């Protein structure tokens, strides 16, 4: 996951989260203002279906994207 967003002490991406189609939480990556908002998440072996990803900003709420793999 890559969120093209500025990263400063005042304004930054806090985390990326991944949830599978059945609502099962898969993983979360938390960032500091010094990090780049890029994360890798490993799906279960053989998984196919929807994956929902969120990107949370400390000032502007969050974005949601659902993809099918």
PDB file of N, CA, C and O in Angstrom:
ATOM      1  N   UNK A   1       0.857  -1.163   0.000  1.00  0.00           N
ATOM      2  CA  UNK A   1       0.000   0.000   0.000  1.00  0.00           C
ATOM      3  C   UNK A   1       0.901   1.223   0.000  1.00  0.00           C
ATOM      4  O   UNK A   1       1.880   1.289   0.743  1.00  0.00           O
ATOM      5  N   UNK A   2       0.564   2.178  -0.830  1.00  0.00           N
ATOM      6  CA  UNK A   2       1.322   3.421  -0.894  1.00  0.00           C
ATOM      7  C   UNK A   2       0.324   4.566  -0.896  1.00  0.00           C
ATOM      8  O   UNK A   2      -0.507   4.659  -1.800  1.00  0.00           O
ATOM      9  N   UNK A   3       0.392   5.433   0.095  1.00  0.00           N
ATOM     10  CA  UNK A   3      -0.479   6.597   0.151  1.00  0.00           C
ATOM     11  C   UNK A   3       0.342   7.826  -0.208  1.00  0.00           C
ATOM     12  O   UNK A   3       1.201   8.242   0.570  1.00  0.00           O
ATOM     13  N   UNK A   4       0.092   8.415  -1.376  1.00  0.00           N
ATOM     14  CA  UNK A   4       0.835   9.624  -1.751  1.00  0.00           C
ATOM     15  C   UNK A   4       0.331  10.811  -0.919  1.00  0.00           C
ATOM     16  O   UNK A   4      -0.679  11.436  -1.242  1.00  0.00           O
ATOM     17  N   UNK A   5       1.052  11.096   0.140  1.00  0.00           N
ATOM     18  CA  UNK A   5       0.595  12.077   1.125  1.00  0.00           C
ATOM     19  C   UNK A   5       1.819  12.667   1.805  1.00  0.00           C
ATOM     20  O   UNK A   5       2.777  11.939   2.065  1.00  0.00           O
ATOM     21  N   UNK A   6       1.821  13.961   2.102  1.00  0.00           N
ATOM     22  CA  UNK A   6       2.959  14.540   2.824  1.00  0.00           C
ATOM     23  C   UNK A   6       3.080  13.954   4.225  1.00  0.00           C
ATOM     24  O   UNK A   6       2.095  13.538   4.835  1.00  0.00           O
ATOM     25  N   UNK A   7       4.306  13.934   4.712  1.00  0.00           N
ATOM     26  CA  UNK A   7       4.570  13.429   6.058  1.00  0.00           C
ATOM     27  C   UNK A   7       5.363  14.497   6.822  1.00  0.00           C
ATOM     28  O   UNK A   7       6.543  14.726   6.558  1.00  0.00           O
ATOM     29  N   UNK A   8       4.686  15.136   7.767  1.00  0.00           N
ATOM     30  CA  UNK A   8       5.345  16.122   8.630  1.00  0.00           C
ATOM     31  C   UNK A   8       4.848  15.907  10.049  1.00  0.00           C
ATOM     32  O   UNK A   8       3.885  15.173  10.272  1.00  0.00           O
ATOM     33  N   UNK A   9       5.495  16.539  10.995  1.00  0.00           N
ATOM     34  CA  UNK A   9       5.083  16.379  12.393  1.00  0.00           C
ATOM     35  C   UNK A   9       3.635  16.813  12.610  1.00  0.00           C
ATOM     36  O   UNK A   9       2.948  16.269  13.475  1.00  0.00           O
ATOM     37  N   UNK A  10       3.172  17.780  11.839  1.00  0.00           N
ATOM     38  CA  UNK A  10       1.827  18.308  12.013  1.00  0.00           C
ATOM     39  C   UNK A  10       0.770  17.547  11.220  1.00  0.00           C
ATOM     40  O   UNK A  10      -0.408  17.587  11.573  1.00  0.00           O
ATOM     41  N   UNK A  11       1.171  16.852  10.152  1.00  0.00           N
ATOM     42  CA  UNK A  11       0.204  16.279   9.210  1.00  0.00           C
ATOM     43  C   UNK A  11       0.826  15.036   8.567  1.00  0.00           C
ATOM     44  O   UNK A  11       1.782  15.134   7.798  1.00  0.00           O
ATOM     45  N   UNK A  12       0.265  13.860   8.896  1.00  0.00           N
ATOM     46  CA  UNK A  12       0.884  12.623   8.389  1.00  0.00           C
ATOM     47  C   UNK A  12      -0.103  11.469   8.366  1.00  0.00           C
ATOM     48  O   UNK A  12      -1.160  11.524   8.995  1.00  0.00           O
ATOM     49  N   UNK A  13       0.254  10.424   7.634  1.00  0.00           N
ATOM     50  CA  UNK A  13      -0.514   9.189   7.611  1.00  0.00           C
ATOM     51  C   UNK A  13      -0.161   8.404   8.875  1.00  0.00           C
ATOM     52  O   UNK A  13       1.010   8.132   9.140  1.00  0.00           O
ATOM     53  N   UNK A  14      -1.173   8.049   9.639  1.00  0.00           N
ATOM     54  CA  UNK A  14      -0.991   7.348  10.910  1.00  0.00           C
ATOM     55  C   UNK A  14      -0.847   5.843  10.692  1.00  0.00           C
ATOM     56  O   UNK A  14      -0.023   5.194  11.336  1.00  0.00           O
ATOM     57  N   UNK A  15      -1.662   5.284   9.769  1.00  0.00           N
ATOM     58  CA  UNK A  15      -1.624   3.835   9.595  1.00  0.00           C
ATOM     59  C   UNK A  15      -2.289   3.391   8.300  1.00  0.00           C
ATOM     60  O   UNK A  15      -3.056   4.127   7.679  1.00  0.00           O
ATOM     61  N   UNK A  16      -1.966   2.159   7.920  1.00  0.00           N
ATOM     62  CA  UNK A  16      -2.661   1.393   6.885  1.00  0.00           C
ATOM     63  C   UNK A  16      -3.223   0.160   7.573  1.00  0.00           C
ATOM     64  O   UNK A  16      -2.540  -0.456   8.391  1.00  0.00           O
ATOM     65  N   UNK A  17      -4.463  -0.210   7.252  1.00  0.00           N
ATOM     66  CA  UNK A  17      -5.068  -1.441   7.774  1.00  0.00           C
ATOM     67  C   UNK A  17      -5.662  -2.233   6.627  1.00  0.00           C
ATOM     68  O   UNK A  17      -6.093  -1.673   5.620  1.00  0.00           O
ATOM     69  N   UNK A  18      -5.678  -3.564   6.799  1.00  0.00           N
ATOM     70  CA  UNK A  18      -6.207  -4.465   5.775  1.00  0.00           C
ATOM     71  C   UNK A  18      -7.215  -5.409   6.425  1.00  0.00           C
ATOM     72  O   UNK A  18      -6.949  -6.009   7.466  1.00  0.00           O
ATOM     73  N   UNK A  19      -8.393  -5.527   5.776  1.00  0.00           N
ATOM     74  CA  UNK A  19      -9.460  -6.405   6.245  1.00  0.00           C
ATOM     75  C   UNK A  19      -9.901  -7.278   5.082  1.00  0.00           C
ATOM     76  O   UNK A  19     -10.066  -6.796   3.962  1.00  0.00           O
ATOM     77  N   UNK A  20     -10.094  -8.572   5.352  1.00  0.00           N
ATOM     78  CA  UNK A  20     -10.515  -9.517   4.317  1.00  0.00           C
ATOM     79  C   UNK A  20     -12.034  -9.484   4.135  1.00  0.00           C
ATOM     80  O   UNK A  20     -12.745  -8.856   4.920  1.00  0.00           O
ATOM     81  N   UNK A  21     -12.523 -10.159   3.099  1.00  0.00           N
ATOM     82  CA  UNK A  21     -13.937 -10.118   2.715  1.00  0.00           C
ATOM     83  C   UNK A  21     -14.884 -10.511   3.836  1.00  0.00           C
ATOM     84  O   UNK A  21     -15.975  -9.949   3.937  1.00  0.00           O
ATOM     85  N   UNK A  22     -14.504 -11.451   4.674  1.00  0.00           N
ATOM     86  CA  UNK A  22     -15.393 -11.904   5.744  1.00  0.00           C
ATOM     87  C   UNK A  22     -15.337 -11.000   6.980  1.00  0.00           C
ATOM     88  O   UNK A  22     -15.894 -11.335   8.026  1.00  0.00           O
ATOM     89  N   UNK A  23     -14.663  -9.852   6.853  1.00  0.00           N
ATOM     90  CA  UNK A  23     -14.536  -8.924   7.962  1.00  0.00           C
ATOM     91  C   UNK A  23     -13.372  -9.212   8.880  1.00  0.00           C
ATOM     92  O   UNK A  23     -13.182  -8.522   9.882  1.00  0.00           O
ATOM     93  N   UNK A  24     -12.585 -10.230   8.546  1.00  0.00           N
ATOM     94  CA  UNK A  24     -11.440 -10.597   9.378  1.00  0.00           C
ATOM     95  C   UNK A  24     -10.315  -9.580   9.205  1.00  0.00           C
ATOM     96  O   UNK A  24      -9.859  -9.317   8.092  1.00  0.00           O
ATOM     97  N   UNK A  25      -9.878  -9.014  10.333  1.00  0.00           N
ATOM     98  CA  UNK A  25      -8.741  -8.099  10.337  1.00  0.00           C
ATOM     99  C   UNK A  25      -7.490  -8.879   9.979  1.00  0.00           C
ATOM    100  O   UNK A  25      -7.216  -9.918  10.579  1.00  0.00           O
ATOM    101  N   UNK A  26      -6.720  -8.391   9.003  1.00  0.00           N
ATOM    102  CA  UNK A  26      -5.497  -9.073   8.588  1.00  0.00           C
ATOM    103  C   UNK A  26      -4.269  -8.452   9.241  1.00  0.00           C
ATOM    104  O   UNK A  26      -3.507  -9.146   9.916  1.00  0.00           O
ATOM    105  N   UNK A  27      -4.070  -7.145   9.046  1.00  0.00           N
ATOM    106  CA  UNK A  27      -2.869  -6.521   9.596  1.00  0.00           C
ATOM    107  C   UNK A  27      -2.975  -5.001   9.558  1.00  0.00           C
ATOM    108  O   UNK A  27      -3.833  -4.427   8.887  1.00  0.00           O
ATOM    109  N   UNK A  28      -2.067  -4.373  10.306  1.00  0.00           N
ATOM    110  CA  UNK A  28      -2.005  -2.915  10.369  1.00  0.00           C
ATOM    111  C   UNK A  28      -0.551  -2.503  10.462  1.00  0.00           C
ATOM    112  O   UNK A  28       0.242  -3.134  11.160  1.00  0.00           O
ATOM    113  N   UNK A  29      -0.210  -1.444   9.758  1.00  0.00           N
ATOM    114  CA  UNK A  29       1.124  -0.848   9.837  1.00  0.00           C
ATOM    115  C   UNK A  29       0.937   0.571  10.350  1.00  0.00           C
ATOM    116  O   UNK A  29       0.169   1.344   9.777  1.00  0.00           O
ATOM    117  N   UNK A  30       1.637   0.920  11.430  1.00  0.00           N
ATOM    118  CA  UNK A  30       1.550   2.240  12.037  1.00  0.00           C
ATOM    119  C   UNK A  30       2.787   3.041  11.646  1.00  0.00           C
ATOM    120  O   UNK A  30       3.898   2.510  11.607  1.00  0.00           O
ATOM    121  N   UNK A  31       2.583   4.323  11.356  1.00  0.00           N
ATOM    122  CA  UNK A  31       3.676   5.196  10.913  1.00  0.00           C
ATOM    123  C   UNK A  31       3.931   6.325  11.897  1.00  0.00           C
ATOM    124  O   UNK A  31       3.048   6.723  12.658  1.00  0.00           O
ATOM    125  N   UNK A  32       5.138   6.825  11.866  1.00  0.00           N
ATOM    126  CA  UNK A  32       5.488   8.072  12.541  1.00  0.00           C
ATOM    127  C   UNK A  32       5.632   9.133  11.448  1.00  0.00           C
ATOM    128  O   UNK A  32       5.692   8.786  10.268  1.00  0.00           O
ATOM    129  N   UNK A  33       5.688  10.401  11.806  1.00  0.00           N
ATOM    130  CA  UNK A  33       5.863  11.440  10.787  1.00  0.00           C
ATOM    131  C   UNK A  33       7.170  11.306   9.997  1.00  0.00           C
ATOM    132  O   UNK A  33       7.300  11.868   8.910  1.00  0.00           O
ATOM    133  N   UNK A  34       8.110  10.581  10.532  1.00  0.00           N
ATOM    134  CA  UNK A  34       9.406  10.396   9.855  1.00  0.00           C
ATOM    135  C   UNK A  34       9.380   9.287   8.805  1.00  0.00           C
ATOM    136  O   UNK A  34      10.288   9.205   7.978  1.00  0.00           O
ATOM    137  N   UNK A  35       8.350   8.427   8.826  1.00  0.00           N
ATOM    138  CA  UNK A  35       8.240   7.290   7.905  1.00  0.00           C
ATOM    139  C   UNK A  35       7.661   7.715   6.568  1.00  0.00           C
ATOM    140  O   UNK A  35       7.069   8.787   6.441  1.00  0.00           O
ATOM    141  N   UNK A  36       7.841   6.855   5.571  1.00  0.00           N
ATOM    142  CA  UNK A  36       7.116   6.974   4.316  1.00  0.00           C
ATOM    143  C   UNK A  36       5.846   6.139   4.453  1.00  0.00           C
ATOM    144  O   UNK A  36       5.910   5.054   5.031  1.00  0.00           O
ATOM    145  N   UNK A  37       4.696   6.590   3.950  1.00  0.00           N
ATOM    146  CA  UNK A  37       3.448   5.851   4.106  1.00  0.00           C
ATOM    147  C   UNK A  37       3.320   4.710   3.084  1.00  0.00           C
ATOM    148  O   UNK A  37       2.476   4.738   2.189  1.00  0.00           O
ATOM    149  N   UNK A  38       4.185   3.715   3.254  1.00  0.00           N
ATOM    150  CA  UNK A  38       4.231   2.545   2.376  1.00  0.00           C
ATOM    151  C   UNK A  38       4.257   1.312   3.264  1.00  0.00           C
ATOM    152  O   UNK A  38       5.021   1.254   4.227  1.00  0.00           O
ATOM    153  N   UNK A  39       3.412   0.308   2.938  1.00  0.00           N
ATOM    154  CA  UNK A  39       3.393  -0.902   3.754  1.00  0.00           C
ATOM    155  C   UNK A  39       3.126  -2.134   2.891  1.00  0.00           C
ATOM    156  O   UNK A  39       2.512  -2.042   1.828  1.00  0.00           O
ATOM    157  N   UNK A  40       3.595  -3.280   3.363  1.00  0.00           N
ATOM    158  CA  UNK A  40       3.359  -4.576   2.727  1.00  0.00           C
ATOM    159  C   UNK A  40       2.532  -5.435   3.675  1.00  0.00           C
ATOM    160  O   UNK A  40       2.742  -5.420   4.888  1.00  0.00           O
ATOM    161  N   UNK A  41       1.595  -6.181   3.111  1.00  0.00           N
ATOM    162  CA  UNK A  41       0.723  -7.054   3.891  1.00  0.00           C
ATOM    163  C   UNK A  41       0.599  -8.369   3.130  1.00  0.00           C
ATOM    164  O   UNK A  41       0.336  -8.363   1.928  1.00  0.00           O
ATOM    165  N   UNK A  42       0.781  -9.481   3.805  1.00  0.00           N
ATOM    166  CA  UNK A  42       0.744 -10.792   3.164  1.00  0.00           C
ATOM    167  C   UNK A  42      -0.630 -11.421   3.346  1.00  0.00           C
ATOM    168  O   UNK A  42      -1.096 -11.619   4.469  1.00  0.00           O
ATOM    169  N   UNK A  43      -1.271 -11.730   2.221  1.00  0.00           N
ATOM    170  CA  UNK A  43      -2.576 -12.393   2.268  1.00  0.00           C
ATOM    171  C   UNK A  43      -2.394 -13.864   2.608  1.00  0.00           C
ATOM    172  O   UNK A  43      -1.332 -14.428   2.344  1.00  0.00           O
ATOM    173  N   UNK A  44      -3.407 -14.497   3.186  1.00  0.00           N
ATOM    174  CA  UNK A  44      -3.318 -15.934   3.460  1.00  0.00           C
ATOM    175  C   UNK A  44      -3.095 -16.718   2.158  1.00  0.00           C
ATOM    176  O   UNK A  44      -3.576 -16.320   1.098  1.00  0.00           O
ATOM    177  N   UNK A  45      -2.382 -17.802   2.247  1.00  0.00           N
ATOM    178  CA  UNK A  45      -2.101 -18.634   1.068  1.00  0.00           C
ATOM    179  C   UNK A  45      -3.401 -19.031   0.382  1.00  0.00           C
ATOM    180  O   UNK A  45      -4.333 -19.505   1.032  1.00  0.00           O
ATOM    181  N   UNK A  46      -3.460 -18.839  -0.916  1.00  0.00           N
ATOM    182  CA  UNK A  46      -4.616 -19.229  -1.694  1.00  0.00           C
ATOM    183  C   UNK A  46      -5.816 -18.307  -1.583  1.00  0.00           C
ATOM    184  O   UNK A  46      -6.873 -18.608  -2.139  1.00  0.00           O
ATOM    185  N   UNK A  47      -5.679 -17.200  -0.885  1.00  0.00           N
ATOM    186  CA  UNK A  47      -6.817 -16.299  -0.687  1.00  0.00           C
ATOM    187  C   UNK A  47      -7.254 -15.683  -2.008  1.00  0.00           C
ATOM    188  O   UNK A  47      -6.430 -15.236  -2.806  1.00  0.00           O
ATOM    189  N   UNK A  48      -8.561 -15.666  -2.223  1.00  0.00           N
ATOM    190  CA  UNK A  48      -9.138 -14.895  -3.321  1.00  0.00           C
ATOM    191  C   UNK A  48     -10.428 -14.279  -2.809  1.00  0.00           C
ATOM    192  O   UNK A  48     -11.160 -14.894  -2.033  1.00  0.00           O
ATOM    193  N   UNK A  49     -10.692 -13.086  -3.240  1.00  0.00           N
ATOM    194  CA  UNK A  49     -11.878 -12.371  -2.788  1.00  0.00           C
ATOM    195  C   UNK A  49     -11.560 -10.911  -2.576  1.00  0.00           C
ATOM    196  O   UNK A  49     -10.532 -10.411  -3.034  1.00  0.00           O
ATOM    197  N   UNK A  50     -12.458 -10.225  -1.873  1.00  0.00           N
ATOM    198  CA  UNK A  50     -12.276  -8.795  -1.632  1.00  0.00           C
ATOM    199  C   UNK A  50     -11.307  -8.544  -0.493  1.00  0.00           C
ATOM    200  O   UNK A  50     -11.229  -9.303   0.473  1.00  0.00           O
ATOM    201  N   UNK A  51     -10.572  -7.450  -0.641  1.00  0.00           N
ATOM    202  CA  UNK A  51      -9.650  -6.961   0.381  1.00  0.00           C
ATOM    203  C   UNK A  51      -9.942  -5.473   0.528  1.00  0.00           C
ATOM    204  O   UNK A  51      -9.950  -4.736  -0.458  1.00  0.00           O
ATOM    205  N   UNK A  52     -10.183  -5.034   1.764  1.00  0.00           N
ATOM    206  CA  UNK A  52     -10.438  -3.615   2.008  1.00  0.00           C
ATOM    207  C   UNK A  52      -9.247  -3.026   2.746  1.00  0.00           C
ATOM    208  O   UNK A  52      -8.778  -3.565   3.748  1.00  0.00           O
ATOM    209  N   UNK A  53      -8.776  -1.908   2.223  1.00  0.00           N
ATOM    210  CA  UNK A  53      -7.599  -1.233   2.769  1.00  0.00           C
ATOM    211  C   UNK A  53      -8.011   0.162   3.230  1.00  0.00           C
ATOM    212  O   UNK A  53      -8.742   0.861   2.528  1.00  0.00           O
ATOM    213  N   UNK A  54      -7.545   0.562   4.403  1.00  0.00           N
ATOM    214  CA  UNK A  54      -7.770   1.935   4.862  1.00  0.00           C
ATOM    215  C   UNK A  54      -6.436   2.624   5.094  1.00  0.00           C
ATOM    216  O   UNK A  54      -5.448   2.003   5.486  1.00  0.00           O
ATOM    217  N   UNK A  55      -6.440   3.908   4.844  1.00  0.00           N
ATOM    218  CA  UNK A  55      -5.287   4.762   5.095  1.00  0.00           C
ATOM    219  C   UNK A  55      -5.794   5.905   5.961  1.00  0.00           C
ATOM    220  O   UNK A  55      -6.704   6.634   5.566  1.00  0.00           O
ATOM    221  N   UNK A  56      -5.204   6.060   7.141  1.00  0.00           N
ATOM    222  CA  UNK A  56      -5.703   7.035   8.107  1.00  0.00           C
ATOM    223  C   UNK A  56      -4.743   8.213   8.247  1.00  0.00           C
ATOM    224  O   UNK A  56      -3.546   8.032   8.467  1.00  0.00           O
ATOM    225  N   UNK A  57      -5.283   9.413   8.118  1.00  0.00           N
ATOM    226  CA  UNK A  57      -4.516  10.657   8.271  1.00  0.00           C
ATOM    227  C   UNK A  57      -4.840  11.258   9.636  1.00  0.00           C
ATOM    228  O   UNK A  57      -5.973  11.155  10.105  1.00  0.00           O
ATOM    229  N   UNK A  58      -3.865  11.877  10.267  1.00  0.00           N
ATOM    230  CA  UNK A  58      -4.110  12.456  11.584  1.00  0.00           C
ATOM    231  C   UNK A  58      -4.999  13.708  11.536  1.00  0.00           C
ATOM    232  O   UNK A  58      -5.516  14.123  12.573  1.00  0.00           O
ATOM    233  N   UNK A  59      -5.186  14.313  10.364  1.00  0.00           N
ATOM    234  CA  UNK A  59      -6.020  15.512  10.258  1.00  0.00           C
ATOM    235  C   UNK A  59      -7.288  15.333   9.428  1.00  0.00           C
ATOM    236  O   UNK A  59      -8.284  16.018   9.663  1.00  0.00           O
ATOM    237  N   UNK A  60      -7.258  14.418   8.461  1.00  0.00           N
ATOM    238  CA  UNK A  60      -8.347  14.353   7.483  1.00  0.00           C
ATOM    239  C   UNK A  60      -9.081  13.022   7.460  1.00  0.00           C
ATOM    240  O   UNK A  60      -9.522  12.595   6.393  1.00  0.00           O
ATOM    241  N   UNK A  61      -9.226  12.363   8.575  1.00  0.00           N
ATOM    242  CA  UNK A  61     -10.007  11.137   8.625  1.00  0.00           C
ATOM    243  C   UNK A  61      -9.290  10.014   7.885  1.00  0.00           C
ATOM    244  O   UNK A  61      -8.078   9.861   8.034  1.00  0.00           O
ATOM    245  N   UNK A  62     -10.022   9.213   7.080  1.00  0.00           N
ATOM    246  CA  UNK A  62      -9.366   8.094   6.404  1.00  0.00           C
ATOM    247  C   UNK A  62      -9.983   7.839   5.037  1.00  0.00           C
ATOM    248  O   UNK A  62     -11.089   8.284   4.730  1.00  0.00           O
ATOM    249  N   UNK A  63      -9.210   7.090   4.214  1.00  0.00           N
ATOM    250  CA  UNK A  63      -9.632   6.698   2.880  1.00  0.00           C
ATOM    251  C   UNK A  63      -9.808   5.199   2.859  1.00  0.00           C
ATOM    252  O   UNK A  63      -9.092   4.477   3.553  1.00  0.00           O
ATOM    253  N   UNK A  64     -10.758   4.722   2.066  1.00  0.00           N
ATOM    254  CA  UNK A  64     -11.044   3.290   1.952  1.00  0.00           C
ATOM    255  C   UNK A  64     -10.976   2.900   0.484  1.00  0.00           C
ATOM    256  O   UNK A  64     -11.481   3.603  -0.391  1.00  0.00           O
ATOM    257  N   UNK A  65     -10.341   1.764   0.240  1.00  0.00           N
ATOM    258  CA  UNK A  65     -10.268   1.195  -1.117  1.00  0.00           C
ATOM    259  C   UNK A  65     -10.521  -0.295  -0.992  1.00  0.00           C
ATOM    260  O   UNK A  65      -9.914  -0.965  -0.156  1.00  0.00           O
ATOM    261  N   UNK A  66     -11.417  -0.817  -1.824  1.00  0.00           N
ATOM    262  CA  UNK A  66     -11.668  -2.255  -1.854  1.00  0.00           C
ATOM    263  C   UNK A  66     -11.246  -2.786  -3.212  1.00  0.00           C
ATOM    264  O   UNK A  66     -11.618  -2.244  -4.253  1.00  0.00           O
ATOM    265  N   UNK A  67     -10.459  -3.862  -3.184  1.00  0.00           N
ATOM    266  CA  UNK A  67     -10.007  -4.505  -4.415  1.00  0.00           C
ATOM    267  C   UNK A  67     -10.394  -5.982  -4.346  1.00  0.00           C
ATOM    268  O   UNK A  67     -10.693  -6.507  -3.274  1.00  0.00           O
ATOM    269  N   UNK A  68     -10.384  -6.634  -5.488  1.00  0.00           N
ATOM    270  CA  UNK A  68     -10.620  -8.071  -5.541  1.00  0.00           C
ATOM    271  C   UNK A  68      -9.361  -8.739  -6.061  1.00  0.00           C
ATOM    272  O   UNK A  68      -8.807  -8.338  -7.084  1.00  0.00           O
ATOM    273  N   UNK A  69      -8.915  -9.764  -5.343  1.00  0.00           N
ATOM    274  CA  UNK A  69      -7.710 -10.509  -5.757  1.00  0.00           C
ATOM    275  C   UNK A  69      -8.095 -11.936  -6.106  1.00  0.00           C
ATOM    276  O   UNK A  69      -7.235 -12.735  -6.478  1.00  0.00           O
TER     277      UNK A  69
END
